[in-house]
């Protein structure tokens, strides 16, 4: 299997090409908004706006909002999973490398693997759907078709 073909498929079955962290659009937009808020000195106006706009009152805490916004700016991934991007100590990646396989779809235990279960809170069963699809159809067909995220 050519490296280029598989480079955007993570070992766990998620597709790095669709990952919002890898695409970085959210991080870039958050950075633009952060810059605009600084330039317009929005912090000074935040308290006054929370007094004037009823929707701001129960939820609007500028410092918390700004910290969350800055956290979104940090959601960037320079490397794919196969380039050791993402989580640096990924047990799934380590397992596949130790087994000498290109991905979990080649492992007979992936349907019940506890390592894959740690992805569920964020990704639901998207990676499992992708793994089943890759196993059934192969990498080439998977790359051309719908991917779950």
Chimera marker file (.cmm) of the C-alpha trace (Angstrom):
<marker_set name="trace">
<marker id="1" x="0.000" y="0.000" z="0.000" r="1" g="1" b="0" radius="0.5"/>
<marker id="2" x="1.480" y="3.345" z="-1.025" r="1" g="1" b="0" radius="0.5"/>
<marker id="3" x="2.282" y="5.717" z="1.827" r="1" g="1" b="0" radius="0.5"/>
<marker id="4" x="0.456" y="8.597" z="0.182" r="1" g="1" b="0" radius="0.5"/>
<marker id="5" x="-2.737" y="6.556" z="-0.047" r="1" g="1" b="0" radius="0.5"/>
<marker id="6" x="-2.809" y="5.732" z="3.618" r="1" g="1" b="0" radius="0.5"/>
<marker id="7" x="-1.190" y="8.831" z="5.114" r="1" g="1" b="0" radius="0.5"/>
<marker id="8" x="-4.468" y="10.558" z="6.028" r="1" g="1" b="0" radius="0.5"/>
<marker id="9" x="-6.111" y="7.476" z="7.554" r="1" g="1" b="0" radius="0.5"/>
<marker id="10" x="-5.250" y="7.185" z="11.213" r="1" g="1" b="0" radius="0.5"/>
<marker id="11" x="-4.565" y="3.782" z="12.698" r="1" g="1" b="0" radius="0.5"/>
<marker id="12" x="-7.885" y="3.936" z="14.577" r="1" g="1" b="0" radius="0.5"/>
<marker id="13" x="-9.903" y="4.591" z="11.412" r="1" g="1" b="0" radius="0.5"/>
<marker id="14" x="-10.453" y="8.332" z="11.744" r="1" g="1" b="0" radius="0.5"/>
<marker id="15" x="-9.635" y="10.309" z="8.619" r="1" g="1" b="0" radius="0.5"/>
<marker id="16" x="-7.141" y="13.133" z="9.236" r="1" g="1" b="0" radius="0.5"/>
<marker id="17" x="-8.142" y="14.850" z="5.994" r="1" g="1" b="0" radius="0.5"/>
<marker id="18" x="-11.541" y="15.743" z="7.491" r="1" g="1" b="0" radius="0.5"/>
<marker id="19" x="-10.340" y="16.532" z="11.006" r="1" g="1" b="0" radius="0.5"/>
<marker id="20" x="-11.237" y="20.086" z="12.052" r="1" g="1" b="0" radius="0.5"/>
<marker id="21" x="-8.054" y="20.228" z="14.115" r="1" g="1" b="0" radius="0.5"/>
<marker id="22" x="-5.890" y="19.304" z="11.111" r="1" g="1" b="0" radius="0.5"/>
<marker id="23" x="-7.847" y="21.534" z="8.687" r="1" g="1" b="0" radius="0.5"/>
<marker id="24" x="-7.410" y="24.357" z="11.249" r="1" g="1" b="0" radius="0.5"/>
<marker id="25" x="-10.323" y="26.477" z="10.042" r="1" g="1" b="0" radius="0.5"/>
<marker id="26" x="-11.813" y="26.774" z="13.555" r="1" g="1" b="0" radius="0.5"/>
<marker id="27" x="-8.416" y="27.661" z="15.038" r="1" g="1" b="0" radius="0.5"/>
<marker id="28" x="-7.803" y="30.276" z="12.352" r="1" g="1" b="0" radius="0.5"/>
<marker id="29" x="-11.246" y="31.836" z="12.806" r="1" g="1" b="0" radius="0.5"/>
<marker id="30" x="-10.791" y="31.853" z="16.588" r="1" g="1" b="0" radius="0.5"/>
<marker id="31" x="-7.466" y="33.629" z="16.137" r="1" g="1" b="0" radius="0.5"/>
<marker id="32" x="-9.059" y="36.203" z="13.820" r="1" g="1" b="0" radius="0.5"/>
<marker id="33" x="-11.834" y="36.851" z="16.331" r="1" g="1" b="0" radius="0.5"/>
<marker id="34" x="-9.331" y="37.086" z="19.182" r="1" g="1" b="0" radius="0.5"/>
<marker id="35" x="-7.278" y="39.626" z="17.240" r="1" g="1" b="0" radius="0.5"/>
<marker id="36" x="-10.369" y="41.646" z="16.369" r="1" g="1" b="0" radius="0.5"/>
<marker id="37" x="-11.536" y="41.659" z="19.997" r="1" g="1" b="0" radius="0.5"/>
<marker id="38" x="-8.112" y="42.960" z="21.097" r="1" g="1" b="0" radius="0.5"/>
<marker id="39" x="-7.976" y="45.629" z="18.380" r="1" g="1" b="0" radius="0.5"/>
<marker id="40" x="-11.470" y="46.890" z="19.170" r="1" g="1" b="0" radius="0.5"/>
<marker id="41" x="-10.762" y="46.806" z="22.917" r="1" g="1" b="0" radius="0.5"/>
<marker id="42" x="-13.898" y="44.740" z="23.317" r="1" g="1" b="0" radius="0.5"/>
<marker id="43" x="-13.008" y="43.807" z="26.898" r="1" g="1" b="0" radius="0.5"/>
<marker id="44" x="-13.829" y="47.363" z="27.985" r="1" g="1" b="0" radius="0.5"/>
<marker id="45" x="-17.273" y="47.121" z="26.390" r="1" g="1" b="0" radius="0.5"/>
<marker id="46" x="-18.109" y="43.614" z="27.585" r="1" g="1" b="0" radius="0.5"/>
<marker id="47" x="-19.396" y="44.651" z="31.012" r="1" g="1" b="0" radius="0.5"/>
<marker id="48" x="-21.570" y="47.407" z="29.593" r="1" g="1" b="0" radius="0.5"/>
<marker id="49" x="-22.974" y="45.123" z="26.943" r="1" g="1" b="0" radius="0.5"/>
<marker id="50" x="-23.846" y="42.524" z="29.554" r="1" g="1" b="0" radius="0.5"/>
<marker id="51" x="-25.964" y="45.193" z="31.261" r="1" g="1" b="0" radius="0.5"/>
<marker id="52" x="-27.720" y="46.206" z="28.038" r="1" g="1" b="0" radius="0.5"/>
<marker id="53" x="-28.250" y="42.923" z="26.205" r="1" g="1" b="0" radius="0.5"/>
<marker id="54" x="-30.384" y="40.475" z="28.155" r="1" g="1" b="0" radius="0.5"/>
<marker id="55" x="-28.962" y="37.408" z="26.350" r="1" g="1" b="0" radius="0.5"/>
<marker id="56" x="-25.505" y="38.266" z="27.686" r="1" g="1" b="0" radius="0.5"/>
<marker id="57" x="-26.543" y="38.484" z="31.342" r="1" g="1" b="0" radius="0.5"/>
<marker id="58" x="-26.815" y="34.831" z="32.370" r="1" g="1" b="0" radius="0.5"/>
<marker id="59" x="-24.024" y="33.534" z="30.168" r="1" g="1" b="0" radius="0.5"/>
<marker id="60" x="-21.658" y="36.319" z="29.417" r="1" g="1" b="0" radius="0.5"/>
<marker id="61" x="-18.429" y="36.240" z="31.343" r="1" g="1" b="0" radius="0.5"/>
<marker id="62" x="-15.873" y="37.784" z="29.076" r="1" g="1" b="0" radius="0.5"/>
<marker id="63" x="-12.774" y="36.315" z="30.752" r="1" g="1" b="0" radius="0.5"/>
<marker id="64" x="-14.126" y="32.768" z="30.529" r="1" g="1" b="0" radius="0.5"/>
<marker id="65" x="-15.238" y="33.364" z="26.955" r="1" g="1" b="0" radius="0.5"/>
<marker id="66" x="-11.835" y="34.729" z="25.983" r="1" g="1" b="0" radius="0.5"/>
<marker id="67" x="-9.983" y="31.798" z="27.598" r="1" g="1" b="0" radius="0.5"/>
<marker id="68" x="-12.198" y="29.368" z="25.692" r="1" g="1" b="0" radius="0.5"/>
<marker id="69" x="-11.562" y="31.296" z="22.486" r="1" g="1" b="0" radius="0.5"/>
<marker id="70" x="-7.800" y="31.122" z="23.053" r="1" g="1" b="0" radius="0.5"/>
<marker id="71" x="-8.124" y="27.377" z="23.635" r="1" g="1" b="0" radius="0.5"/>
<marker id="72" x="-9.776" y="27.069" z="20.239" r="1" g="1" b="0" radius="0.5"/>
<marker id="73" x="-6.797" y="28.884" z="18.713" r="1" g="1" b="0" radius="0.5"/>
<marker id="74" x="-4.577" y="26.079" z="19.972" r="1" g="1" b="0" radius="0.5"/>
<marker id="75" x="-6.558" y="23.337" z="18.211" r="1" g="1" b="0" radius="0.5"/>
<marker id="76" x="-3.985" y="22.803" z="15.500" r="1" g="1" b="0" radius="0.5"/>
<marker id="77" x="-2.307" y="19.630" z="14.359" r="1" g="1" b="0" radius="0.5"/>
<marker id="78" x="0.726" y="19.988" z="12.150" r="1" g="1" b="0" radius="0.5"/>
<marker id="79" x="1.184" y="16.267" z="11.506" r="1" g="1" b="0" radius="0.5"/>
<marker id="80" x="-1.112" y="13.382" z="10.690" r="1" g="1" b="0" radius="0.5"/>
<marker id="81" x="-1.487" y="10.431" z="13.025" r="1" g="1" b="0" radius="0.5"/>
<marker id="82" x="1.002" y="8.456" z="10.939" r="1" g="1" b="0" radius="0.5"/>
<marker id="83" x="3.514" y="11.295" z="11.327" r="1" g="1" b="0" radius="0.5"/>
<marker id="84" x="3.018" y="11.051" z="15.103" r="1" g="1" b="0" radius="0.5"/>
<marker id="85" x="0.649" y="14.009" z="15.163" r="1" g="1" b="0" radius="0.5"/>
<marker id="86" x="-2.310" y="14.253" z="17.497" r="1" g="1" b="0" radius="0.5"/>
<marker id="87" x="-1.878" y="12.628" z="20.882" r="1" g="1" b="0" radius="0.5"/>
<marker id="88" x="1.818" y="11.981" z="21.381" r="1" g="1" b="0" radius="0.5"/>
<marker id="89" x="1.360" y="8.828" z="23.439" r="1" g="1" b="0" radius="0.5"/>
<marker id="90" x="-1.439" y="7.189" z="21.454" r="1" g="1" b="0" radius="0.5"/>
<marker id="91" x="-1.830" y="3.594" z="22.619" r="1" g="1" b="0" radius="0.5"/>
<marker id="92" x="-3.723" y="2.727" z="19.436" r="1" g="1" b="0" radius="0.5"/>
<marker id="93" x="-0.868" y="3.871" z="17.206" r="1" g="1" b="0" radius="0.5"/>
<marker id="94" x="1.665" y="2.060" z="19.410" r="1" g="1" b="0" radius="0.5"/>
<marker id="95" x="-0.391" y="-1.135" z="19.254" r="1" g="1" b="0" radius="0.5"/>
<marker id="96" x="-0.603" y="-1.123" z="15.451" r="1" g="1" b="0" radius="0.5"/>
<marker id="97" x="3.095" y="-0.366" z="15.088" r="1" g="1" b="0" radius="0.5"/>
<marker id="98" x="3.978" y="-3.150" z="17.541" r="1" g="1" b="0" radius="0.5"/>
<marker id="99" x="1.749" y="-5.581" z="15.617" r="1" g="1" b="0" radius="0.5"/>
<marker id="100" x="3.257" y="-4.429" z="12.297" r="1" g="1" b="0" radius="0.5"/>
<marker id="101" x="-0.127" y="-3.552" z="10.784" r="1" g="1" b="0" radius="0.5"/>
<marker id="102" x="-1.271" y="-0.489" z="8.814" r="1" g="1" b="0" radius="0.5"/>
<marker id="103" x="-4.366" y="0.010" z="10.943" r="1" g="1" b="0" radius="0.5"/>
<marker id="104" x="-6.877" y="-1.511" z="13.305" r="1" g="1" b="0" radius="0.5"/>
<marker id="105" x="-8.945" y="-2.759" z="10.364" r="1" g="1" b="0" radius="0.5"/>
<marker id="106" x="-6.320" y="-5.489" z="9.985" r="1" g="1" b="0" radius="0.5"/>
<marker id="107" x="-6.719" y="-6.606" z="13.607" r="1" g="1" b="0" radius="0.5"/>
<marker id="108" x="-9.240" y="-9.331" z="14.416" r="1" g="1" b="0" radius="0.5"/>
<marker id="109" x="-9.900" y="-7.729" z="17.824" r="1" g="1" b="0" radius="0.5"/>
<marker id="110" x="-10.857" y="-4.181" z="16.809" r="1" g="1" b="0" radius="0.5"/>
<marker id="111" x="-14.613" y="-4.619" z="17.349" r="1" g="1" b="0" radius="0.5"/>
<marker id="112" x="-14.013" y="-5.152" z="21.082" r="1" g="1" b="0" radius="0.5"/>
<marker id="113" x="-10.786" y="-3.254" z="21.639" r="1" g="1" b="0" radius="0.5"/>
<marker id="114" x="-10.794" y="-1.140" z="24.794" r="1" g="1" b="0" radius="0.5"/>
<marker id="115" x="-8.154" y="1.169" z="23.333" r="1" g="1" b="0" radius="0.5"/>
<marker id="116" x="-10.602" y="2.227" z="20.603" r="1" g="1" b="0" radius="0.5"/>
<marker id="117" x="-13.281" y="2.830" z="23.229" r="1" g="1" b="0" radius="0.5"/>
<marker id="118" x="-11.470" y="5.927" z="24.469" r="1" g="1" b="0" radius="0.5"/>
<marker id="119" x="-12.425" y="7.714" z="21.233" r="1" g="1" b="0" radius="0.5"/>
<marker id="120" x="-16.160" y="7.304" z="21.811" r="1" g="1" b="0" radius="0.5"/>
<marker id="121" x="-16.776" y="10.429" z="23.945" r="1" g="1" b="0" radius="0.5"/>
<marker id="122" x="-15.583" y="12.690" z="21.118" r="1" g="1" b="0" radius="0.5"/>
<marker id="123" x="-16.141" y="10.647" z="17.960" r="1" g="1" b="0" radius="0.5"/>
<marker id="124" x="-18.960" y="8.272" z="18.861" r="1" g="1" b="0" radius="0.5"/>
<marker id="125" x="-18.587" y="5.165" z="16.716" r="1" g="1" b="0" radius="0.5"/>
<marker id="126" x="-17.293" y="6.999" z="13.626" r="1" g="1" b="0" radius="0.5"/>
<marker id="127" x="-13.907" y="5.304" z="13.711" r="1" g="1" b="0" radius="0.5"/>
<marker id="128" x="-15.510" y="1.871" z="14.074" r="1" g="1" b="0" radius="0.5"/>
<marker id="129" x="-17.751" y="2.563" z="11.063" r="1" g="1" b="0" radius="0.5"/>
<marker id="130" x="-14.667" y="3.598" z="9.092" r="1" g="1" b="0" radius="0.5"/>
<marker id="131" x="-12.726" y="0.519" z="10.220" r="1" g="1" b="0" radius="0.5"/>
<marker id="132" x="-15.578" y="-1.779" z="9.142" r="1" g="1" b="0" radius="0.5"/>
<marker id="133" x="-15.785" y="0.021" z="5.809" r="1" g="1" b="0" radius="0.5"/>
<marker id="134" x="-12.019" y="-0.227" z="5.189" r="1" g="1" b="0" radius="0.5"/>
<marker id="135" x="-12.032" y="-3.911" z="6.123" r="1" g="1" b="0" radius="0.5"/>
<marker id="136" x="-14.983" y="-4.615" z="3.809" r="1" g="1" b="0" radius="0.5"/>
<marker id="137" x="-14.099" y="-2.385" z="0.838" r="1" g="1" b="0" radius="0.5"/>
<marker id="138" x="-10.383" y="-1.737" z="1.128" r="1" g="1" b="0" radius="0.5"/>
<marker id="139" x="-8.407" y="1.473" z="1.545" r="1" g="1" b="0" radius="0.5"/>
<marker id="140" x="-8.785" y="2.722" z="-2.040" r="1" g="1" b="0" radius="0.5"/>
<marker id="141" x="-12.568" y="2.540" z="-2.005" r="1" g="1" b="0" radius="0.5"/>
<marker id="142" x="-12.678" y="4.046" z="1.478" r="1" g="1" b="0" radius="0.5"/>
<marker id="143" x="-10.607" y="7.032" z="0.342" r="1" g="1" b="0" radius="0.5"/>
<marker id="144" x="-13.008" y="7.679" z="-2.540" r="1" g="1" b="0" radius="0.5"/>
<marker id="145" x="-16.183" y="7.319" z="-0.499" r="1" g="1" b="0" radius="0.5"/>
<marker id="146" x="-17.941" y="8.779" z="2.513" r="1" g="1" b="0" radius="0.5"/>
<marker id="147" x="-16.006" y="8.880" z="5.737" r="1" g="1" b="0" radius="0.5"/>
<marker id="148" x="-17.474" y="9.164" z="9.205" r="1" g="1" b="0" radius="0.5"/>
<marker id="149" x="-16.292" y="11.719" z="11.725" r="1" g="1" b="0" radius="0.5"/>
<link id1="1" id2="2" r="1" g="1" b="0" radius="0.2"/>
<link id1="2" id2="3" r="1" g="1" b="0" radius="0.2"/>
<link id1="3" id2="4" r="1" g="1" b="0" radius="0.2"/>
<link id1="4" id2="5" r="1" g="1" b="0" radius="0.2"/>
<link id1="5" id2="6" r="1" g="1" b="0" radius="0.2"/>
<link id1="6" id2="7" r="1" g="1" b="0" radius="0.2"/>
<link id1="7" id2="8" r="1" g="1" b="0" radius="0.2"/>
<link id1="8" id2="9" r="1" g="1" b="0" radius="0.2"/>
<link id1="9" id2="10" r="1" g="1" b="0" radius="0.2"/>
<link id1="10" id2="11" r="1" g="1" b="0" radius="0.2"/>
<link id1="11" id2="12" r="1" g="1" b="0" radius="0.2"/>
<link id1="12" id2="13" r="1" g="1" b="0" radius="0.2"/>
<link id1="13" id2="14" r="1" g="1" b="0" radius="0.2"/>
<link id1="14" id2="15" r="1" g="1" b="0" radius="0.2"/>
<link id1="15" id2="16" r="1" g="1" b="0" radius="0.2"/>
<link id1="16" id2="17" r="1" g="1" b="0" radius="0.2"/>
<link id1="17" id2="18" r="1" g="1" b="0" radius="0.2"/>
<link id1="18" id2="19" r="1" g="1" b="0" radius="0.2"/>
<link id1="19" id2="20" r="1" g="1" b="0" radius="0.2"/>
<link id1="20" id2="21" r="1" g="1" b="0" radius="0.2"/>
<link id1="21" id2="22" r="1" g="1" b="0" radius="0.2"/>
<link id1="22" id2="23" r="1" g="1" b="0" radius="0.2"/>
<link id1="23" id2="24" r="1" g="1" b="0" radius="0.2"/>
<link id1="24" id2="25" r="1" g="1" b="0" radius="0.2"/>
<link id1="25" id2="26" r="1" g="1" b="0" radius="0.2"/>
<link id1="26" id2="27" r="1" g="1" b="0" radius="0.2"/>
<link id1="27" id2="28" r="1" g="1" b="0" radius="0.2"/>
<link id1="28" id2="29" r="1" g="1" b="0" radius="0.2"/>
<link id1="29" id2="30" r="1" g="1" b="0" radius="0.2"/>
<link id1="30" id2="31" r="1" g="1" b="0" radius="0.2"/>
<link id1="31" id2="32" r="1" g="1" b="0" radius="0.2"/>
<link id1="32" id2="33" r="1" g="1" b="0" radius="0.2"/>
<link id1="33" id2="34" r="1" g="1" b="0" radius="0.2"/>
<link id1="34" id2="35" r="1" g="1" b="0" radius="0.2"/>
<link id1="35" id2="36" r="1" g="1" b="0" radius="0.2"/>
<link id1="36" id2="37" r="1" g="1" b="0" radius="0.2"/>
<link id1="37" id2="38" r="1" g="1" b="0" radius="0.2"/>
<link id1="38" id2="39" r="1" g="1" b="0" radius="0.2"/>
<link id1="39" id2="40" r="1" g="1" b="0" radius="0.2"/>
<link id1="40" id2="41" r="1" g="1" b="0" radius="0.2"/>
<link id1="41" id2="42" r="1" g="1" b="0" radius="0.2"/>
<link id1="42" id2="43" r="1" g="1" b="0" radius="0.2"/>
<link id1="43" id2="44" r="1" g="1" b="0" radius="0.2"/>
<link id1="44" id2="45" r="1" g="1" b="0" radius="0.2"/>
<link id1="45" id2="46" r="1" g="1" b="0" radius="0.2"/>
<link id1="46" id2="47" r="1" g="1" b="0" radius="0.2"/>
<link id1="47" id2="48" r="1" g="1" b="0" radius="0.2"/>
<link id1="48" id2="49" r="1" g="1" b="0" radius="0.2"/>
<link id1="49" id2="50" r="1" g="1" b="0" radius="0.2"/>
<link id1="50" id2="51" r="1" g="1" b="0" radius="0.2"/>
<link id1="51" id2="52" r="1" g="1" b="0" radius="0.2"/>
<link id1="52" id2="53" r="1" g="1" b="0" radius="0.2"/>
<link id1="53" id2="54" r="1" g="1" b="0" radius="0.2"/>
<link id1="54" id2="55" r="1" g="1" b="0" radius="0.2"/>
<link id1="55" id2="56" r="1" g="1" b="0" radius="0.2"/>
<link id1="56" id2="57" r="1" g="1" b="0" radius="0.2"/>
<link id1="57" id2="58" r="1" g="1" b="0" radius="0.2"/>
<link id1="58" id2="59" r="1" g="1" b="0" radius="0.2"/>
<link id1="59" id2="60" r="1" g="1" b="0" radius="0.2"/>
<link id1="60" id2="61" r="1" g="1" b="0" radius="0.2"/>
<link id1="61" id2="62" r="1" g="1" b="0" radius="0.2"/>
<link id1="62" id2="63" r="1" g="1" b="0" radius="0.2"/>
<link id1="63" id2="64" r="1" g="1" b="0" radius="0.2"/>
<link id1="64" id2="65" r="1" g="1" b="0" radius="0.2"/>
<link id1="65" id2="66" r="1" g="1" b="0" radius="0.2"/>
<link id1="66" id2="67" r="1" g="1" b="0" radius="0.2"/>
<link id1="67" id2="68" r="1" g="1" b="0" radius="0.2"/>
<link id1="68" id2="69" r="1" g="1" b="0" radius="0.2"/>
<link id1="69" id2="70" r="1" g="1" b="0" radius="0.2"/>
<link id1="70" id2="71" r="1" g="1" b="0" radius="0.2"/>
<link id1="71" id2="72" r="1" g="1" b="0" radius="0.2"/>
<link id1="72" id2="73" r="1" g="1" b="0" radius="0.2"/>
<link id1="73" id2="74" r="1" g="1" b="0" radius="0.2"/>
<link id1="74" id2="75" r="1" g="1" b="0" radius="0.2"/>
<link id1="75" id2="76" r="1" g="1" b="0" radius="0.2"/>
<link id1="76" id2="77" r="1" g="1" b="0" radius="0.2"/>
<link id1="77" id2="78" r="1" g="1" b="0" radius="0.2"/>
<link id1="78" id2="79" r="1" g="1" b="0" radius="0.2"/>
<link id1="79" id2="80" r="1" g="1" b="0" radius="0.2"/>
<link id1="80" id2="81" r="1" g="1" b="0" radius="0.2"/>
<link id1="81" id2="82" r="1" g="1" b="0" radius="0.2"/>
<link id1="82" id2="83" r="1" g="1" b="0" radius="0.2"/>
<link id1="83" id2="84" r="1" g="1" b="0" radius="0.2"/>
<link id1="84" id2="85" r="1" g="1" b="0" radius="0.2"/>
<link id1="85" id2="86" r="1" g="1" b="0" radius="0.2"/>
<link id1="86" id2="87" r="1" g="1" b="0" radius="0.2"/>
<link id1="87" id2="88" r="1" g="1" b="0" radius="0.2"/>
<link id1="88" id2="89" r="1" g="1" b="0" radius="0.2"/>
<link id1="89" id2="90" r="1" g="1" b="0" radius="0.2"/>
<link id1="90" id2="91" r="1" g="1" b="0" radius="0.2"/>
<link id1="91" id2="92" r="1" g="1" b="0" radius="0.2"/>
<link id1="92" id2="93" r="1" g="1" b="0" radius="0.2"/>
<link id1="93" id2="94" r="1" g="1" b="0" radius="0.2"/>
<link id1="94" id2="95" r="1" g="1" b="0" radius="0.2"/>
<link id1="95" id2="96" r="1" g="1" b="0" radius="0.2"/>
<link id1="96" id2="97" r="1" g="1" b="0" radius="0.2"/>
<link id1="97" id2="98" r="1" g="1" b="0" radius="0.2"/>
<link id1="98" id2="99" r="1" g="1" b="0" radius="0.2"/>
<link id1="99" id2="100" r="1" g="1" b="0" radius="0.2"/>
<link id1="100" id2="101" r="1" g="1" b="0" radius="0.2"/>
<link id1="101" id2="102" r="1" g="1" b="0" radius="0.2"/>
<link id1="102" id2="103" r="1" g="1" b="0" radius="0.2"/>
<link id1="103" id2="104" r="1" g="1" b="0" radius="0.2"/>
<link id1="104" id2="105" r="1" g="1" b="0" radius="0.2"/>
<link id1="105" id2="106" r="1" g="1" b="0" radius="0.2"/>
<link id1="106" id2="107" r="1" g="1" b="0" radius="0.2"/>
<link id1="107" id2="108" r="1" g="1" b="0" radius="0.2"/>
<link id1="108" id2="109" r="1" g="1" b="0" radius="0.2"/>
<link id1="109" id2="110" r="1" g="1" b="0" radius="0.2"/>
<link id1="110" id2="111" r="1" g="1" b="0" radius="0.2"/>
<link id1="111" id2="112" r="1" g="1" b="0" radius="0.2"/>
<link id1="112" id2="113" r="1" g="1" b="0" radius="0.2"/>
<link id1="113" id2="114" r="1" g="1" b="0" radius="0.2"/>
<link id1="114" id2="115" r="1" g="1" b="0" radius="0.2"/>
<link id1="115" id2="116" r="1" g="1" b="0" radius="0.2"/>
<link id1="116" id2="117" r="1" g="1" b="0" radius="0.2"/>
<link id1="117" id2="118" r="1" g="1" b="0" radius="0.2"/>
<link id1="118" id2="119" r="1" g="1" b="0" radius="0.2"/>
<link id1="119" id2="120" r="1" g="1" b="0" radius="0.2"/>
<link id1="120" id2="121" r="1" g="1" b="0" radius="0.2"/>
<link id1="121" id2="122" r="1" g="1" b="0" radius="0.2"/>
<link id1="122" id2="123" r="1" g="1" b="0" radius="0.2"/>
<link id1="123" id2="124" r="1" g="1" b="0" radius="0.2"/>
<link id1="124" id2="125" r="1" g="1" b="0" radius="0.2"/>
<link id1="125" id2="126" r="1" g="1" b="0" radius="0.2"/>
<link id1="126" id2="127" r="1" g="1" b="0" radius="0.2"/>
<link id1="127" id2="128" r="1" g="1" b="0" radius="0.2"/>
<link id1="128" id2="129" r="1" g="1" b="0" radius="0.2"/>
<link id1="129" id2="130" r="1" g="1" b="0" radius="0.2"/>
<link id1="130" id2="131" r="1" g="1" b="0" radius="0.2"/>
<link id1="131" id2="132" r="1" g="1" b="0" radius="0.2"/>
<link id1="132" id2="133" r="1" g="1" b="0" radius="0.2"/>
<link id1="133" id2="134" r="1" g="1" b="0" radius="0.2"/>
<link id1="134" id2="135" r="1" g="1" b="0" radius="0.2"/>
<link id1="135" id2="136" r="1" g="1" b="0" radius="0.2"/>
<link id1="136" id2="137" r="1" g="1" b="0" radius="0.2"/>
<link id1="137" id2="138" r="1" g="1" b="0" radius="0.2"/>
<link id1="138" id2="139" r="1" g="1" b="0" radius="0.2"/>
<link id1="139" id2="140" r="1" g="1" b="0" radius="0.2"/>
<link id1="140" id2="141" r="1" g="1" b="0" radius="0.2"/>
<link id1="141" id2="142" r="1" g="1" b="0" radius="0.2"/>
<link id1="142" id2="143" r="1" g="1" b="0" radius="0.2"/>
<link id1="143" id2="144" r="1" g="1" b="0" radius="0.2"/>
<link id1="144" id2="145" r="1" g="1" b="0" radius="0.2"/>
<link id1="145" id2="146" r="1" g="1" b="0" radius="0.2"/>
<link id1="146" id2="147" r="1" g="1" b="0" radius="0.2"/>
<link id1="147" id2="148" r="1" g="1" b="0" radius="0.2"/>
<link id1="148" id2="149" r="1" g="1" b="0" radius="0.2"/>
</marker_set>
